[in-house]
Amino acid sequence: MRRLTGKVALVTGAGRGIGRAIAKALAQEGASLVLHHLESAQGAAEAAEEAGRLGVPTLVARADVSLAPAVRNMFEEIHRTFGRLDILVNNAGVFSRVPLLEVAEAHWNRVLDVNLKGTFLCAQAAARVMLAQQSGTIVNLASGGGLSPRPGYETSAPYAASKAGVIMLTRRLALELAPSGLAPRARRHAGGCGRRGGLPRDGRRRVDHRPHAGRRRRNGAAVRAGEGLAGGGGDRLPHASGAGSLDARVA
């Protein structure tokens, strides 16, 4: 039997990059999948087809995770479809590398709304479900940009602030949920996997088309992230954080 047979996993931002790789790895271990997306309908549909070939049930859910009503509706749909949720992987995010003095308020708001507020809203909704069923795991994907403002690190102030917030949010979740046995934890991904979108200075979505020498490394990191999250099984995914501590290993 595969390690996650009978488990239900929600992966936000599952239409591309790290999210899609994580979803595939979870499906390979037998987990039923909720594949969330906002603007990656084709990628989410392809991920669902891949999971279907592995023999696991899937639900594709479109939602703006920065909006509480949208998150609530998504979790209600999950309940109607599967009746439970065992794993949440908070992966959805907006990548940004706009220079500090050129960051518009709307850009700042969108990055923080998706990366931090969206992580909070999904974690809060998942925690309520998992507390009721007395089991579950929450994984929030963080970033090296949220740990250290290294010179040359290709992130912007709003992105770095959002990921630093995710790290502290995860610590707080671990502290408050530890008595229940739930194990929220943060994992630092390799960065830059998938499309480098976000909302740039002119408010339009930007795609970085330049060749990247590290593309293969990033794609490999996406696969390792998926395998690592699936490897521990259900409620005991690897690298669990204790109350007040944080695992930020490279995924």
N, C-alpha and C positions, 0 to 999 in steps of 0.2 A: 504494500500500500504506500502511496506517495504521502509525504510528511504532512501536507496541508489539506488532504482530502476532508471534506466536510466543513472547512473554514471558508469564510467570506472576507475578501479583501477589497478595500477601496483605495485606488491609487489616483490621486489628483494630478492633472497634467499628464495623462497617460497616452496622449496622442503622439508623442515624439520623445526622442532623447532618453534621458535617464528614466523618466516615468514609464515609457514604453518598455524599456529593458527590464525594469523591476516587475512590471505587470507580466511579461512573458515568463520570467523566472518563477513568479508565484504560481502561474498557470501550470508550469512544468511540474510543480510540486503538488498539483491537484486542487489549488484554491479556486473557488468561484470568484469571479472578478466583477467589480464595478469600475468601469473605465471612464473617468471624468475628463472632460475637455471643455474649453470655451471657444477656441477658434481652430481647433485641429480635428474637425469632423472626419476627414478622410483617414488621418492617422489612427484615430480611435476606432474607426470601422475596421481598418486593417488589423489592428491589435485584437479586436474581437474575433476576426476570422482566424487569426493565429491561435487564439485561445480555444476557439471552437474545434480546430483540428486536433487539439490536445484533449478534447473531450470534457471541457469544463464549461459550466453555464456562465454567461456574461450579461451584463447590463451596461449600456452606454448612456452616460448621464451628462448633459450639457448644463453648466451652471457657472455663474460669476461668483466665485468663492468669497469675494469681498462684500457681498450683499447677504445679510442674514436671512431674508425670506427665501432667496435662491438656495442657500445651504439647507434651510429647513425643508424645502420641497424635495431636494435631492435625498435627504435622509429618510423622508417619508416614503419616497419611491423605493429606496433600498429595503425598507421594512416591509413594504407590500410585496416586493419581489422575493426576498430571501428570508425575512423574519429575524435576521440577526446581522451583526457585524463583528468580526474577530480581529481584523487588522486594518489600521488606517495608515497610509503612507502619504504624508503631506509633502508633495513634490511640486505642485503648481507654483509658478513664480514668473516675475517679469525681470529680465536681465537688463542692466543699465550701466553705461559707462560715459555718461555726459559729464563734462568738467564742472566742478563745484559752482563756479560763478555763472554758469549757463543753465543751471537746473531751474526750470520753471516750477511754480507751485503745483500746477496740475500734474506734472511729471512726478514730483515728490509724492504727491498724494496717491497716485496710481500704484507706484512701486510699493509704498508702505501698505496700501489697502490690500493688494493681492498677496504680497510676500509675508506680511506679519499679521494683519487682520484676518486674512483668509485662513492662515494656519491656525489662528486662535479659534475662529468660528467652527472650523471643521473638527478641531481637537475637542472643543467643548461639546459639540453635538455627539461625537463618537464616545466621549467619556460617559455621557449620560446613558447611552445604549449599553456600553460595556459594564458600567456599574450595575445596571439592572440585571444583566445576565451573568455578572460576577466573573468575567474573563475578558481578555482583550489586550491588544498591544497598539500603541500609537508611536509612529516614527516620523519625526520632523526632519526634513533635509535642510541642513545649514550650509555654510560655506566658509572657506578660509578667509574670505573678505570680511566676515563678521567676527573674526578672532584677532586679526592683526592688519593695520593699515600699511601694508608693505609697499614701499616705493615700486612703481611699475605694475602693481597688481591691477588687472584690467576690470575694475569695478568702479561704480560711482558712489558718491556719498549716500544717496538714498538706498542703494542696494546694500552697501555695507551696513548701514544703520538697520535696515530691515532684517538682515541675517543675524546681526548681533542681538536684535530683539527676539528672534526665533530661539536663539541659544538660551537666553534668560527665561523666556516663556517656557521652554522645555524643562529647565531646572525647577521652575515654579510648579509646573504640572507634576513633575516627579515628586516634589515635596508634598503636595496636597493629595496626590492619588496613591502614594506609597502605602498608606494603611490599608487600602483596598486590595493591594496586590497587583494593580495595573502597573505597567512599566513604560512610561513615556521615555523616549531618548532622542537625541539629535545625532545625525550623522553628517559629516562634512563631505560633500561630493567634490569631484575633481574640477568642477567649474567649466562653463562654456560648452557643455554637451548639447547638441541640438542647435536649433536656430537661435541666433543672438538677436532677439527681437526687442521688445520693450517699447516705450513711448519716448521718442527722442525730442529734440528741441522744438521741432515744428509740429509736434503732436501726432505725426503719422508713424506707423510701425516701420521700423528700420530693420533690414537684414544685412548682416555682414557677409559680403561675398568674397572677401579676400582669402587666399589660400592660407591654411593654418598647418604648420608643421606638426602640431600636437593633435591633429584631428583623430588619428588612430588611437592615441593614448586616451583621449576623452571618450571615444566610443567604447574602448576596452574598459574604461572606468565605469561606464554605464552598465555594461554586462556584469562586471564584478559587483556593482551595487545591487543589482537584482539578485544575483546568486547569494550574496551575503545576507540580504534581508530574508530570502527564502530558506536559507540553510539551517536556521535554528528551529524553525517550525512554530507556527501559531503564537502561543503566549510567551514563548521563550526565544525570541529572536536574539541573535548574538549581540554582545556589547551592551548589555542593559545598564542603564544609569541608576545609581542609587539616589536617594533623596539628597538634593543639593549638589550632586556631582554631574559630570557631563562626559559622555564619550563622544569625541569628535574625530574619530579615525577617518582616514581617506577611504571613501567607499570604492 
